[in-house]
Amino acid sequence: MLSNAIQQPPRVLLFSLAAAVSLLLATAFLLSLGSPTPVEKLPAANHPPPPVSTPIIRPATDRDTRIKEWPAAPPRVACPGPGHANDGHLHETILDGLPYPRPLFGSYTTLNLSQTWLTASSRYGPYGFRSPWNSTTDWTALQNACLALNAHRLANSTALSPGQPRFRLRGADETLPPPKADDSPTPAGTASRTAIVFRAWEGYVYTPEDLANLRATTAETGLRMGGEYSVFLLVDVKNSSRGVFTSPAAYQRALEELVPAEFRGMAVLFDETLLKSWYGRVGTHDATYQIMQPLQLFGAFYPEFGHVWQLELDLRFTGHAGRYLGALEEWGRRQPRKQAAERSTWFYMEGVHGEYGELVGAVNDSVAGGGGIGWGGVKVPEISSPIGPTPPVADPREDNFEWGVGDEADFIALVPCASMPHLRDWAWRNWQRGFRARPPGWMCQPAMGRASRALLGAVHHAQAERGLAMHSEATLSSFALWHGLKLVAPPQPIFQDPRWDPAAMNEVYNGAGKVAEHKTKGMVGMANGEVMYHMSPWDEVTQAASFWWGSAFPGRIYDAWLDRAGNGTAEVPYLLWKSPDGEVYAPNMMLHPIKTNKNMPLAGDGLVWVAIGSGVVGLVLGLGGVGYWWWRRRTRRGSGSGGSYALLKRDDSD
């Protein structure tokens, strides 16, 4: 009897093993783990030699740090900051004798970005970084004063209105007019305004470093740029029972409890009740799926802004934030509309592709001079009246990359985009609402970037009136293409550690073959590297990037820059420079993500917790089944290494 029982596993064991397999598969799907596949080890690149001698540290000149003025508008009037802080001017330095770090992706020269250096104390010191701070500072009042000083040069100088919320619940019978192109273009001789919206939520713990970063970024944009930027906090009130839209008192009470005093005037609150009232047809309002819904409402209720940047609180600038964002915007203005979508899929590598113009020419060759997928918009049945401009010529081959040059970009992505129909293991590639068939969406992660008022209005109408929706990271980019609006992905500098061979990285990120040879059906002219289209086996690569949604490298750079460990003798990442006296200098770049010690990812993303919970249960059941099987057989199980993922070899030679 005992022998028979051992040879024939009881049904409960079979059930347990089946449950374990099912739960683990669900976990893999939900977390987009994919199916690991073997990859060859990537060779390390040759590292540049160290500097011959210690560089000479000198102040950067006005030429090094010049802020480009808005075309045809009067010069900016710089605005005073808090009493003991500067007004967004930074004490930047040049390190003569030290070659400026060369990023793996992107280009300083292509974007006209300053090649200057800063210490953490130089950037954050005036804003309470390891120094006293005046807690009575009112950043809303400072920004409004700056607007008043620059009113003569702005298209609209409407002030921020602290304590007077503009968001409201939707009326029971309220309907929206059809979307249209921007009906209030910037008058000649004036500058447009742009909002910078930082996403926050109830329960966010503002650490001293968070506060110093917000202060510095607000000074460098809302004050230093002559009123062209206004900074906001868009705060997700997770507890809808607060009833923030039931009375002014309830709104004010939540504001005082959730936002630091110095930023309350620039905070805009929202909750799920508000989102449901406007976007009930979509059926979901969770940040994982619809993080753009509050931004869409911001565009509708703050029409004085021609464009809106959505940024996350875990993003950092190691240089001047205003000049960095301005460089991305100016690059977008210079781009023609022709083949802009195709170019926005490429991780531009200066050392591989040559000058950016050479990449443009190669993409053009791949599409035989045609307009690409964005010429007049991507046709979708549900978008019957696109709001984008009509191409000047029917045949795009007659356009010599002139159409759109000088026009503002409707969407600026911070990382190149990917075509959703060709994604293999992105968890939300099939997620959509309201479409009769899966539309040809466009995914640009992470869910940050700059959107025009016209684009936000088009998405606002589509969701409010028709319930058309795509996942957060596909919302703005997809609607931009469907409406024939201008989409760009500037080649911002991104570093990598380990520094694998650029040719290998080009194949991993962009796909094999020369640019002009990229003619995969449905993806002609586009990059199609495995990192974007089959992500999960390449985590080891993406987590080595200085800007990627799940990378650990940005944190290591930032920790070393701030010397969080308090150990001035510790080694620093290769792109930083430590002076003999222990000061750490960082080049001009954007880092993401930077998680402060007390903050967790955005609350409410139930998908993650469901996946983790199912994974734990599956693991326990699986281990139990394996243990029983091992005990029964008393034999060693096979290694099963045929499909294992060969980890990439790290090169720590310098």
DRENFI-900524 format. One record per residue (C-alpha): y, x, z. Coordinates in nm, 3 decimals, always signed. Layout:
<<Y; X; Z>>
...
END
This chain:
<<+0.000; +0.000; +0.000>>
<<+0.239; +0.273; +0.097>>
<<+0.154; +0.465; -0.220>>
<<+0.225; +0.161; -0.438>>
<<+0.557; +0.100; -0.262>>
<<+0.666; +0.456; -0.329>>
<<+0.563; +0.451; -0.693>>
<<+0.736; +0.118; -0.760>>
<<+1.091; +0.120; -0.619>>
<<+1.182; -0.204; -0.441>>
<<+1.411; -0.447; -0.621>>
<<+1.693; -0.384; -0.376>>
<<+1.701; -0.020; -0.484>>
<<+1.715; -0.112; -0.850>>
<<+1.994; -0.358; -0.774>>
<<+2.183; -0.093; -0.578>>
<<+2.156; +0.158; -0.857>>
<<+2.269; -0.099; -1.113>>
<<+2.564; -0.193; -0.897>>
<<+2.655; +0.171; -0.849>>
<<+2.649; +0.237; -1.222>>
<<+2.857; -0.073; -1.295>>
<<+3.118; +0.011; -1.033>>
<<+3.146; +0.371; -1.143>>
<<+3.188; +0.263; -1.503>>
<<+3.460; +0.020; -1.395>>
<<+3.631; +0.298; -1.206>>
<<+3.621; +0.525; -1.509>>
<<+3.772; +0.253; -1.725>>
<<+4.042; +0.151; -1.481>>
<<+4.154; +0.504; -1.412>>
<<+4.114; +0.600; -1.778>>
<<+3.883; +0.882; -1.693>>
<<+3.715; +0.863; -2.029>>
<<+3.394; +1.041; -2.116>>
<<+3.419; +1.418; -2.069>>
<<+3.326; +1.613; -2.376>>
<<+3.263; +1.983; -2.418>>
<<+3.562; +2.191; -2.523>>
<<+3.585; +2.557; -2.594>>
<<+3.769; +2.781; -2.355>>
<<+4.124; +2.836; -2.471>>
<<+4.245; +3.193; -2.505>>
<<+4.541; +3.306; -2.301>>
<<+4.862; +3.405; -2.473>>
<<+5.004; +3.752; -2.450>>
<<+5.255; +3.760; -2.170>>
<<+5.601; +3.910; -2.227>>
<<+5.658; +4.241; -2.051>>
<<+5.856; +4.233; -1.727>>
<<+6.223; +4.334; -1.745>>
<<+6.285; +4.706; -1.742>>
<<+6.526; +4.679; -1.452>>
<<+6.679; +4.422; -1.221>>
<<+6.911; +4.199; -1.428>>
<<+7.283; +4.191; -1.371>>
<<+7.390; +3.864; -1.211>>
<<+7.725; +3.736; -1.339>>
<<+7.900; +3.397; -1.339>>
<<+7.849; +3.184; -1.646>>
<<+8.159; +3.149; -1.864>>
<<+8.325; +2.827; -1.978>>
<<+8.162; +2.881; -2.314>>
<<+7.819; +2.890; -2.148>>
<<+7.880; +2.562; -1.963>>
<<+8.105; +2.372; -2.201>>
<<+8.068; +1.994; -2.198>>
<<+8.085; +1.845; -2.546>>
<<+8.362; +1.588; -2.571>>
<<+8.299; +1.241; -2.713>>
<<+8.398; +1.234; -3.083>>
<<+8.748; +1.096; -3.147>>
<<+8.803; +0.992; -2.785>>
<<+9.069; +1.152; -2.560>>
<<+8.946; +1.441; -2.343>>
<<+8.759; +1.363; -2.023>>
<<+8.940; +1.353; -1.694>>
<<+8.718; +1.519; -1.433>>
<<+8.706; +1.326; -1.109>>
<<+8.722; +1.448; -0.748>>
<<+8.410; +1.431; -0.538>>
<<+8.363; +1.405; -0.162>>
<<+8.595; +1.613; +0.052>>
<<+8.366; +1.911; +0.101>>
<<+8.170; +1.883; -0.224>>
<<+8.270; +1.975; -0.577>>
<<+8.315; +1.725; -0.859>>
<<+8.004; +1.811; -1.055>>
<<+8.103; +2.168; -1.145>>
<<+7.818; +2.410; -1.081>>
<<+7.831; +2.779; -1.006>>
<<+7.589; +2.874; -1.281>>
<<+7.492; +3.230; -1.355>>
<<+7.377; +3.452; -1.641>>
<<+7.107; +3.710; -1.575>>
<<+7.190; +3.990; -1.815>>
<<+6.883; +4.195; -1.898>>
<<+6.633; +3.919; -1.829>>
<<+6.501; +3.732; -2.136>>
<<+6.542; +3.358; -2.098>>
<<+6.203; +3.188; -2.056>>
<<+6.064; +3.051; -2.380>>
<<+5.906; +2.709; -2.337>>
<<+5.574; +2.620; -2.496>>
<<+5.726; +2.299; -2.635>>
<<+6.083; +2.218; -2.724>>
<<+6.378; +2.447; -2.775>>
<<+6.701; +2.534; -2.597>>
<<+6.875; +2.628; -2.919>>
<<+6.764; +2.317; -3.108>>
<<+6.909; +2.095; -2.834>>
<<+7.212; +2.317; -2.766>>
<<+7.112; +2.336; -2.400>>
<<+7.283; +2.588; -2.175>>
<<+7.069; +2.895; -2.108>>
<<+7.200; +2.943; -1.757>>
<<+7.039; +2.992; -1.416>>
<<+7.087; +2.822; -1.080>>
<<+6.958; +2.866; -0.728>>
<<+6.873; +2.557; -0.526>>
<<+7.161; +2.637; -0.291>>
<<+7.405; +2.656; -0.584>>
<<+7.308; +2.311; -0.706>>
<<+7.236; +2.125; -0.383>>
<<+7.433; +2.322; -0.126>>
<<+7.753; +2.116; -0.159>>
<<+7.550; +1.794; -0.116>>
<<+7.382; +1.844; +0.219>>
<<+7.095; +2.073; +0.124>>
<<+7.040; +2.265; +0.447>>
<<+7.400; +2.197; +0.540>>
<<+7.597; +1.920; +0.717>>
<<+7.690; +1.608; +0.520>>
<<+7.948; +1.338; +0.573>>
<<+7.741; +1.021; +0.603>>
<<+8.047; +0.800; +0.536>>
<<+8.064; +0.907; +0.169>>
<<+8.087; +0.607; -0.064>>
<<+7.956; +0.700; -0.407>>
<<+8.050; +0.361; -0.550>>
<<+8.415; +0.409; -0.457>>
<<+8.411; +0.758; -0.608>>
<<+8.264; +0.630; -0.934>>
<<+8.514; +0.344; -0.951>>
<<+8.801; +0.585; -0.895>>
<<+8.668; +0.793; -1.184>>
<<+8.657; +0.486; -1.407>>
<<+9.021; +0.415; -1.325>>
<<+9.123; +0.772; -1.413>>
<<+8.945; +0.745; -1.749>>
<<+9.018; +0.383; -1.837>>
<<+9.239; +0.487; -2.130>>
<<+8.947; +0.656; -2.305>>
<<+8.662; +0.413; -2.231>>
<<+8.554; +0.117; -2.439>>
<<+8.513; -0.079; -2.115>>
<<+8.616; +0.025; -1.766>>
<<+8.464; -0.262; -1.565>>
<<+8.415; -0.130; -1.213>>
<<+8.097; -0.138; -1.009>>
<<+8.099; -0.443; -0.784>>
<<+7.943; -0.359; -0.444>>
<<+7.802; -0.653; -0.253>>
<<+7.846; -0.892; -0.548>>
<<+7.508; -0.921; -0.721>>
<<+7.509; -1.026; -1.085>>
<<+7.137; -1.099; -1.108>>
<<+7.055; -1.467; -1.062>>
<<+6.757; -1.698; -1.103>>
<<+6.714; -1.860; -1.441>>
<<+6.824; -2.218; -1.476>>
<<+6.552; -2.481; -1.521>>
<<+6.657; -2.569; -1.878>>
<<+6.827; -2.242; -1.968>>
<<+6.753; -2.107; -2.314>>
<<+6.861; -1.782; -2.474>>
<<+7.017; -1.738; -2.818>>
<<+6.822; -1.525; -3.068>>
<<+6.868; -1.150; -3.032>>
<<+7.108; -0.973; -3.264>>
<<+7.242; -0.630; -3.338>>
<<+7.501; -0.491; -3.098>>
<<+7.792; -0.734; -3.131>>
<<+8.038; -0.519; -2.935>>
<<+8.040; -0.174; -3.094>>
<<+8.250; +0.101; -2.941>>
<<+8.610; +0.071; -3.067>>
<<+8.745; +0.369; -3.256>>
<<+8.907; +0.628; -3.032>>
<<+8.711; +0.531; -2.722>>
<<+8.392; +0.645; -2.554>>
<<+8.093; +0.426; -2.486>>
<<+7.952; +0.388; -2.135>>
<<+7.596; +0.457; -2.027>>
<<+7.423; +0.344; -1.708>>
<<+7.175; +0.572; -1.532>>
<<+6.928; +0.359; -1.340>>
<<+6.704; +0.522; -1.081>>
<<+6.405; +0.308; -0.986>>
<<+6.343; +0.263; -0.612>>
<<+6.148; +0.017; -0.401>>
<<+6.117; -0.133; -0.057>>
<<+5.952; +0.117; +0.171>>
<<+6.082; +0.426; -0.007>>
<<+6.162; +0.699; +0.247>>
<<+6.473; +0.890; +0.140>>
<<+6.417; +1.247; +0.253>>
<<+6.711; +1.490; +0.292>>
<<+6.613; +1.649; -0.038>>
<<+6.606; +1.306; -0.209>>
<<+6.958; +1.239; -0.084>>
<<+7.091; +1.579; -0.193>>
<<+6.939; +1.530; -0.539>>
<<+7.091; +1.181; -0.579>>
<<+7.432; +1.307; -0.469>>
<<+7.427; +1.604; -0.704>>
<<+7.306; +1.400; -1.001>>
<<+7.569; +1.130; -0.941>>
<<+7.845; +1.390; -0.919>>
<<+7.729; +1.567; -1.236>>
<<+7.714; +1.241; -1.434>>
<<+7.919; +0.962; -1.275>>
<<+8.208; +1.196; -1.187>>
<<+8.197; +1.506; -1.407>>
<<+8.149; +1.320; -1.737>>
<<+8.476; +1.129; -1.725>>
<<+8.344; +0.781; -1.647>>
<<+8.098; +0.776; -1.939>>
<<+7.807; +0.747; -1.694>>
<<+7.764; +0.516; -1.397>>
<<+7.469; +0.567; -1.162>>
<<+7.271; +0.278; -1.008>>
<<+6.968; +0.229; -0.787>>
<<+6.745; -0.052; -0.912>>
<<+6.552; -0.154; -0.601>>
<<+6.227; -0.352; -0.605>>
<<+6.223; -0.581; -0.298>>
<<+5.848; -0.607; -0.245>>
<<+5.871; -0.875; +0.025>>
<<+5.973; -1.185; -0.167>>
<<+5.999; -1.379; +0.158>>
<<+6.329; -1.200; +0.215>>
<<+6.471; -1.451; -0.032>>
<<+6.737; -1.214; -0.161>>
<<+6.853; -1.467; -0.418>>
<<+6.870; -1.762; -0.180>>
<<+7.198; -1.661; -0.019>>
<<+7.456; -1.379; -0.017>>
<<+7.366; -1.311; +0.347>>
<<+6.997; -1.257; +0.265>>
<<+7.090; -1.021; -0.019>>
<<+7.327; -0.822; +0.202>>
<<+7.073; -0.801; +0.483>>
<<+6.809; -0.657; +0.247>>
<<+7.064; -0.415; +0.103>>
<<+7.148; -0.280; +0.448>>
<<+6.784; -0.244; +0.548>>
<<+6.652; -0.085; +0.228>>
<<+6.925; +0.142; +0.091>>
<<+7.111; +0.436; +0.253>>
<<+7.470; +0.341; +0.333>>
<<+7.632; +0.585; +0.091>>
<<+7.445; +0.432; -0.207>>
<<+7.453; +0.061; -0.121>>
<<+7.742; -0.019; -0.349>>
<<+7.553; +0.109; -0.653>>
<<+7.222; -0.061; -0.561>>
<<+7.095; -0.362; -0.758>>
<<+6.814; -0.561; -0.593>>
<<+6.541; -0.762; -0.762>>
<<+6.214; -0.922; -0.657>>
<<+5.916; -1.094; -0.815>>
<<+6.079; -1.434; -0.772>>
<<+6.360; -1.325; -1.004>>
<<+6.121; -1.181; -1.262>>
<<+5.906; -1.496; -1.259>>
<<+6.208; -1.716; -1.317>>
<<+6.299; -1.527; -1.634>>
<<+5.964; -1.404; -1.764>>
<<+5.718; -1.666; -1.645>>
<<+5.573; -1.690; -1.996>>
<<+5.447; -1.331; -1.972>>
<<+5.244; -1.409; -1.662>>
<<+5.263; -1.068; -1.494>>
<<+5.547; -0.877; -1.332>>
<<+5.366; -0.589; -1.163>>
<<+5.535; -0.253; -1.216>>
<<+5.219; -0.106; -1.369>>
<<+5.235; -0.351; -1.658>>
<<+5.599; -0.459; -1.676>>
<<+5.825; -0.197; -1.525>>
<<+6.088; -0.269; -1.793>>
<<+6.152; -0.631; -1.692>>
<<+6.422; -0.545; -1.433>>
<<+6.580; -0.308; -1.686>>
<<+6.590; -0.588; -1.944>>
<<+6.776; -0.804; -1.693>>
<<+7.012; -0.516; -1.618>>
<<+7.097; -0.496; -1.989>>
<<+7.166; -0.869; -1.997>>
<<+7.383; -0.884; -1.682>>
<<+7.570; -0.554; -1.727>>
<<+7.693; -0.579; -2.088>>
<<+7.966; -0.318; -2.039>>
<<+7.700; -0.049; -2.090>>
<<+7.603; +0.033; -2.448>>
<<+7.296; +0.222; -2.328>>
<<+7.085; +0.249; -2.015>>
<<+6.877; +0.543; -1.894>>
<<+6.580; +0.451; -1.678>>
<<+6.479; +0.748; -1.462>>
<<+6.244; +0.786; -1.168>>
<<+6.331; +0.926; -0.828>>
<<+6.065; +1.194; -0.873>>
<<+6.249; +1.346; -1.168>>
<<+6.461; +1.657; -1.114>>
<<+6.716; +1.858; -1.310>>
<<+6.737; +2.226; -1.224>>
<<+7.060; +2.247; -1.421>>
<<+7.359; +2.021; -1.483>>
<<+7.225; +1.665; -1.520>>
<<+7.521; +1.536; -1.724>>
<<+7.505; +1.813; -1.979>>
<<+7.126; +1.783; -2.008>>
<<+7.130; +1.408; -2.076>>
<<+7.430; +1.452; -2.305>>
<<+7.238; +1.711; -2.509>>
<<+6.946; +1.471; -2.557>>
<<+7.185; +1.196; -2.668>>
<<+7.378; +1.421; -2.907>>
<<+7.055; +1.541; -3.066>>
<<+6.954; +1.178; -3.114>>
<<+7.284; +1.106; -3.291>>
<<+7.222; +1.387; -3.536>>
<<+6.880; +1.255; -3.642>>
<<+6.835; +1.059; -3.966>>
<<+6.638; +0.738; -3.949>>
<<+6.406; +0.846; -4.229>>
<<+6.067; +0.951; -4.085>>
<<+6.210; +0.952; -3.732>>
<<+5.901; +0.775; -3.601>>
<<+5.665; +1.034; -3.749>>
<<+5.871; +1.322; -3.610>>
<<+5.867; +1.155; -3.268>>
<<+5.492; +1.213; -3.241>>
<<+5.518; +1.593; -3.265>>
<<+5.526; +1.836; -2.975>>
<<+5.766; +2.073; -3.146>>
<<+5.674; +2.439; -3.094>>
<<+5.939; +2.682; -3.212>>
<<+5.695; +2.973; -3.228>>
<<+5.450; +2.776; -3.443>>
<<+5.663; +2.540; -3.653>>
<<+5.966; +2.763; -3.704>>
<<+6.312; +2.606; -3.689>>
<<+6.318; +2.230; -3.638>>
<<+6.430; +2.180; -3.997>>
<<+6.102; +2.333; -4.111>>
<<+5.911; +2.069; -3.915>>
<<+6.127; +1.800; -4.076>>
<<+6.044; +1.936; -4.421>>
<<+5.671; +1.957; -4.349>>
<<+5.659; +1.596; -4.225>>
<<+5.847; +1.492; -4.537>>
<<+5.588; +1.668; -4.753>>
<<+5.307; +1.487; -4.576>>
<<+5.455; +1.145; -4.662>>
<<+5.556; +1.253; -5.014>>
<<+5.924; +1.195; -4.944>>
<<+5.873; +0.835; -4.834>>
<<+6.047; +0.656; -4.551>>
<<+5.755; +0.659; -4.312>>
<<+5.649; +0.371; -4.092>>
<<+6.001; +0.308; -3.962>>
<<+6.179; +0.244; -4.293>>
<<+6.317; -0.103; -4.234>>
<<+6.088; -0.168; -3.939>>
<<+5.718; -0.221; -3.880>>
<<+5.625; -0.575; -3.980>>
<<+5.481; -0.794; -3.704>>
<<+5.433; -1.172; -3.763>>
<<+5.585; -1.262; -3.427>>
<<+5.908; -1.072; -3.506>>
<<+6.043; -1.281; -3.793>>
<<+6.407; -1.170; -3.772>>
<<+6.435; -0.799; -3.690>>
<<+6.781; -0.696; -3.573>>
<<+6.782; -0.342; -3.713>>
<<+7.000; -0.240; -4.007>>
<<+6.887; -0.286; -4.366>>
<<+6.804; +0.041; -4.542>>
<<+7.080; +0.146; -4.785>>
<<+6.829; +0.196; -5.069>>
<<+6.500; +0.026; -5.142>>
<<+6.322; +0.350; -5.227>>
<<+6.343; +0.592; -4.932>>
<<+6.294; +0.885; -5.168>>
<<+6.651; +0.824; -5.282>>
<<+6.779; +0.888; -4.928>>
<<+6.847; +1.257; -4.862>>
<<+6.807; +1.224; -4.484>>
<<+7.156; +1.079; -4.456>>
<<+7.093; +0.724; -4.335>>
<<+7.142; +0.700; -3.961>>
<<+7.299; +1.041; -3.903>>
<<+7.574; +0.983; -3.647>>
<<+7.421; +0.655; -3.523>>
<<+7.322; +0.629; -3.158>>
<<+6.949; +0.624; -3.092>>
<<+6.825; +0.286; -2.968>>
<<+6.542; +0.449; -2.776>>
<<+6.518; +0.809; -2.655>>
<<+6.171; +0.907; -2.534>>
<<+6.126; +1.205; -2.302>>
<<+5.781; +1.297; -2.438>>
<<+5.643; +1.244; -2.791>>
<<+5.485; +0.907; -2.867>>
<<+5.145; +0.795; -2.992>>
<<+5.017; +0.515; -3.215>>
<<+4.828; +0.265; -2.996>>
<<+4.569; +0.151; -3.254>>
<<+4.434; +0.507; -3.264>>
<<+4.426; +0.572; -2.888>>
<<+4.068; +0.605; -2.767>>
<<+4.082; +0.609; -2.388>>
<<+4.428; +0.499; -2.278>>
<<+4.345; +0.223; -2.028>>
<<+4.604; -0.022; -2.166>>
<<+4.564; +0.030; -2.539>>
<<+4.451; -0.331; -2.585>>
<<+4.686; -0.490; -2.331>>
<<+4.933; -0.735; -2.483>>
<<+5.059; -1.090; -2.427>>
<<+5.161; -1.360; -2.672>>
<<+5.050; -1.195; -2.998>>
<<+4.793; -1.357; -3.224>>
<<+4.635; -1.020; -3.295>>
<<+4.676; -0.675; -3.150>>
<<+5.009; -0.547; -3.288>>
<<+5.064; -0.188; -3.406>>
<<+5.217; -0.072; -3.078>>
<<+5.372; +0.262; -2.993>>
<<+5.312; +0.431; -2.657>>
<<+5.561; +0.679; -2.507>>
<<+5.472; +0.797; -2.157>>
<<+5.605; +0.813; -1.891>>
<<+5.802; +0.487; -1.871>>
<<+6.140; +0.658; -1.876>>
<<+6.403; +0.706; -2.144>>
<<+6.726; +0.557; -2.278>>
<<+6.751; +0.214; -2.437>>
<<+7.038; +0.051; -2.622>>
<<+7.185; -0.282; -2.518>>
<<+7.058; -0.432; -2.846>>
<<+6.700; -0.316; -2.783>>
<<+6.699; -0.445; -2.425>>
<<+6.836; -0.777; -2.551>>
<<+6.560; -0.808; -2.810>>
<<+6.287; -0.749; -2.551>>
<<+6.460; -0.979; -2.300>>
<<+6.457; -1.265; -2.551>>
<<+6.100; -1.203; -2.668>>
<<+5.964; -1.214; -2.314>>
<<+6.181; -1.493; -2.178>>
<<+6.146; -1.731; -2.472>>
<<+5.811; -1.643; -2.629>>
<<+5.613; -1.446; -2.371>>
<<+5.565; -1.147; -2.603>>
<<+5.483; -0.839; -2.400>>
<<+5.334; -0.492; -2.421>>
<<+5.240; -0.252; -2.143>>
<<+5.526; -0.070; -1.964>>
<<+5.485; +0.255; -2.158>>
<<+5.469; +0.070; -2.489>>
<<+5.744; -0.189; -2.442>>
<<+6.070; -0.029; -2.555>>
<<+5.915; +0.196; -2.820>>
<<+5.710; -0.083; -2.981>>
<<+5.997; -0.331; -2.995>>
<<+6.224; -0.059; -3.136>>
<<+5.985; -0.003; -3.428>>
<<+5.927; -0.374; -3.490>>
<<+6.302; -0.437; -3.508>>
<<+6.375; -0.135; -3.726>>
<<+6.578; +0.037; -3.457>>
<<+6.628; +0.411; -3.422>>
<<+6.367; +0.588; -3.206>>
<<+6.372; +0.961; -3.130>>
<<+6.186; +1.205; -2.904>>
<<+6.408; +1.511; -2.848>>
<<+6.226; +1.844; -2.820>>
<<+6.314; +1.908; -2.458>>
<<+6.182; +2.235; -2.310>>
<<+5.839; +2.204; -2.147>>
<<+5.661; +2.503; -1.994>>
<<+5.294; +2.548; -1.915>>
<<+5.096; +2.749; -1.661>>
<<+4.848; +2.898; -1.747>>
<<+5.018; +3.002; -2.070>>
<<+4.743; +2.944; -2.320>>
<<+4.769; +3.064; -2.676>>
<<+5.038; +2.863; -2.864>>
<<+4.818; +2.818; -3.172>>
<<+4.543; +2.666; -2.956>>
<<+4.794; +2.443; -2.778>>
<<+4.936; +2.327; -3.110>>
<<+4.590; +2.210; -3.215>>
<<+4.524; +2.043; -2.880>>
<<+4.856; +1.857; -2.868>>
<<+4.933; +1.806; -3.238>>
<<+4.598; +1.823; -3.415>>
<<+4.432; +2.067; -3.651>>
<<+4.580; +2.180; -3.979>>
<<+4.931; +2.234; -4.106>>
<<+5.193; +1.965; -4.053>>
<<+5.205; +1.874; -4.422>>
<<+4.827; +1.818; -4.420>>
<<+4.835; +1.542; -4.157>>
<<+4.729; +1.247; -4.369>>
<<+4.482; +1.056; -4.152>>
<<+4.469; +0.694; -4.262>>
<<+4.722; +0.494; -4.066>>
<<+4.871; +0.813; -3.924>>
<<+5.011; +0.993; -4.227>>
<<+5.272; +1.244; -4.116>>
<<+5.196; +1.202; -3.746>>
<<+5.063; +1.446; -3.492>>
<<+4.719; +1.340; -3.373>>
<<+4.610; +1.589; -3.110>>
<<+4.332; +1.515; -2.865>>
<<+4.568; +1.540; -2.567>>
<<+4.738; +1.217; -2.674>>
<<+4.453; +1.031; -2.843>>
<<+4.159; +1.129; -2.622>>
<<+4.336; +1.218; -2.300>>
<<+4.077; +1.231; -2.027>>
<<+3.889; +1.551; -2.121>>
<<+4.220; +1.737; -2.135>>
<<+4.350; +1.683; -1.782>>
<<+4.322; +2.054; -1.716>>
<<+4.572; +2.113; -1.995>>
<<+4.822; +1.836; -1.929>>
<<+4.831; +1.908; -1.556>>
<<+4.959; +2.253; -1.644>>
<<+5.281; +2.118; -1.801>>
<<+5.625; +2.119; -1.637>>
<<+5.690; +1.762; -1.758>>
<<+5.394; +1.524; -1.761>>
<<+5.330; +1.214; -1.554>>
<<+5.036; +1.357; -1.355>>
<<+5.100; +1.731; -1.358>>
<<+5.096; +1.953; -1.050>>
<<+5.294; +2.236; -1.210>>
<<+5.641; +2.079; -1.159>>
<<+5.581; +2.061; -0.785>>
<<+5.487; +2.427; -0.769>>
<<+5.802; +2.523; -0.959>>
<<+6.023; +2.308; -0.739>>
<<+5.865; +2.417; -0.411>>
<<+5.918; +2.781; -0.504>>
<<+6.278; +2.712; -0.612>>
<<+6.358; +2.540; -0.282>>
<<+6.141; +2.787; -0.089>>
<<+5.982; +2.497; +0.097>>
<<+5.740; +2.730; +0.271>>
<<+6.028; +2.937; +0.407>>
<<+5.856; +3.249; +0.285>>
<<+6.095; +3.456; +0.077>>
<<+5.824; +3.705; -0.015>>
<<+5.588; +3.453; -0.177>>
<<+5.515; +3.479; -0.548>>
<<+5.702; +3.240; -0.777>>
<<+5.593; +3.086; -1.111>>
<<+5.660; +3.311; -1.409>>
<<+5.958; +3.113; -1.545>>
<<+6.158; +3.163; -1.222>>
<<+6.323; +3.486; -1.111>>
<<+6.348; +3.607; -0.753>>
<<+6.627; +3.848; -0.670>>
<<+6.572; +4.144; -0.435>>
<<+6.742; +3.946; -0.157>>
<<+6.492; +3.660; -0.196>>
<<+6.709; +3.411; -0.389>>
<<+6.509; +3.217; -0.650>>
<<+6.675; +3.134; -0.983>>
<<+6.555; +2.857; -1.214>>
<<+6.631; +2.806; -1.583>>
<<+6.784; +2.481; -1.710>>
<<+6.507; +2.221; -1.734>>
<<+6.385; +1.874; -1.639>>
<<+6.086; +1.851; -1.405>>
<<+5.850; +1.559; -1.346>>
<<+5.689; +1.458; -1.117>>
<<+5.832; +1.593; -0.791>>
<<+5.681; +1.403; -0.499>>
<<+5.862; +1.433; -0.168>>
<<+5.632; +1.465; +0.130>>
<<+5.680; +1.117; +0.271>>
<<+5.666; +0.915; -0.049>>
<<+5.365; +0.767; -0.223>>
<<+5.343; +0.625; -0.576>>
<<+5.509; +0.289; -0.638>>
<<+5.358; +0.027; -0.409>>
<<+5.201; -0.279; -0.565>>
<<+5.003; -0.107; -0.837>>
<<+4.684; -0.293; -0.749>>
<<+4.494; -0.148; -1.043>>
<<+4.478; +0.192; -0.879>>
<<+4.352; +0.055; -0.548>>
<<+4.091; -0.164; -0.716>>
<<+3.968; +0.138; -0.909>>
<<+3.957; +0.360; -0.601>>
<<+3.779; +0.092; -0.398>>
<<+3.519; +0.030; -0.664>>
<<+3.469; +0.402; -0.703>>
<<+3.404; +0.450; -0.331>>
<<+3.154; +0.164; -0.319>>
<<+2.984; +0.288; -0.633>>
<<+2.965; +0.641; -0.498>>
<<+2.805; +0.529; -0.170>>
<<+2.548; +0.313; -0.344>>
<<+2.477; +0.580; -0.600>>
<<+2.428; +0.852; -0.340>>
<<+2.198; +0.622; -0.146>>
<<+1.988; +0.555; -0.452>>
<<+1.974; +0.921; -0.549>>
<<+1.876; +1.020; -0.196>>
<<+1.596; +0.767; -0.190>>
<<+1.472; +0.881; -0.529>>
<<+1.480; +1.245; -0.422>>
<<+1.291; +1.171; -0.102>>
<<+1.032; +0.979; -0.297>>
<<+0.980; +1.238; -0.565>>
<<+1.033; +1.553; -0.355>>
<<+1.128; +1.731; -0.673>>
<<+1.440; +1.892; -0.796>>
<<+1.643; +1.690; -1.044>>
<<+1.756; +1.839; -1.371>>
<<+2.100; +1.986; -1.414>>
<<+2.199; +1.755; -1.700>>
<<+2.461; +2.002; -1.814>>
<<+2.445; +1.925; -2.183>>
<<+2.762; +1.714; -2.175>>
<<+2.955; +1.901; -1.911>>
<<+3.320; +1.987; -1.949>>
<<+3.380; +2.362; -1.957>>
<<+3.682; +2.427; -1.738>>
<<+3.957; +2.626; -1.898>>
<<+3.988; +2.981; -1.778>>
<<+4.313; +3.052; -1.599>>
<<+4.495; +3.370; -1.688>>
<<+4.666; +3.525; -1.386>>
<<+4.715; +3.866; -1.541>>
<<+5.080; +3.881; -1.445>>
END
